[in-house]
Amino acid sequence: MTRTTQITILVVLFALLALFYQGLWGDPRHIPPVLVDTPAPVFKGPNVESGELLSSERYKGKVIVVNFWASWCQECKVEHENLLRLYDEFKDHPEFVMLGINYQDEIPKARAYLQRYGSSFPHMQDVKGALAIDFGVYGVPETFVIDKQGIIRHKWIGPIVDNVYTNLTKNVLTPLLQRADTQVRPYDSTT
Amino acid sequence: MFRLFPILIVLCFVSPIAGMAKVVDETEIDQQVREIAKTLRCTVCQTENIWESGAPLAHQMRDAIRERVMQGQSAEEIRTYFFSRYGDYIMMEPPKQGINWLIWLAPFLLLFGGGALLWREVKGWVTRTPAPQPPPTLDAASRRRIEQELHQNK
């Protein structure tokens, strides 16, 4: 076997090992974010607590934090306090909006959950989970940040805790709210 | 009362036909849903398609497919919709484009590459191995000594 052949085999083997390493030890939460940098889906539905109709139309030109949650989801309870903290931190900004999407839940249970753990921002019903598919949701909790132009700029799978909270507020939300966007583009109505 | 008999008789024949027509329609929709769902991966399962999976997400995806089939969307349109939401990962068969070609071609490349390498190595072994030599002939003294030893051992 020549030296060139030996080197080629070694290179191929190392490439395969690198792929295995990435697959085995990579972050399982990292799924290619298909919808990031694309227009957010149009959404419309009743408020969990009041029944009032909520829609993406109402939030045009604002930075929106969309959080998918359910009363049966344990990790949602873990992050709930941080969501309330997040809302408190940015609620005075005129271009900030936060919206919870209650995913595949029973409304009385969702209302009881909000009464127990607290509710400071609106929550929309997605009983059949159709909106969750429009957003490419894998499970709950999942959080999206939509910019003033209606483009999804950030997606996080899992609870908003510790460094995730810091990253979301400092590196995602603050720059988006500081950015002066005047042109408002329509949401994705193809869904 | 007797005037109603013809209407009743007609109804007896028409109702089951109408019912059957509905059943046929349902079956066709079911079939379309199944065909599409079998080509889409359940995103929260291990190598299971949406049709076979019992996960709640797969169930709601089947409902979404059914709704779109009933709206008259084609299988390709529905697959494109799911692809736009979840990317390549949702397709049971990765689309033959870009880096995905590696998945389709790598097994054949490895097979042929490995086969060529093996053939080359075996050929090298054959070439390097010396031809078998005839055993050295015994001289008369050695033959005599062996015969003596054999005779003594008897």
Interface residues (C-beta under 8 A of the other chain):
Chain A: M1 T5 I9 I31 P32 V34 L35 Q104 K128 G129 A130 A132 I133 D134 F135 G136 Y138 G139 T191
Chain B: T43 V44 P56 L57 Q60 M61 D63 A64 E67 Y81 F82 S84 R85 Y86 G87 D88 Y89 L117 E121 G124
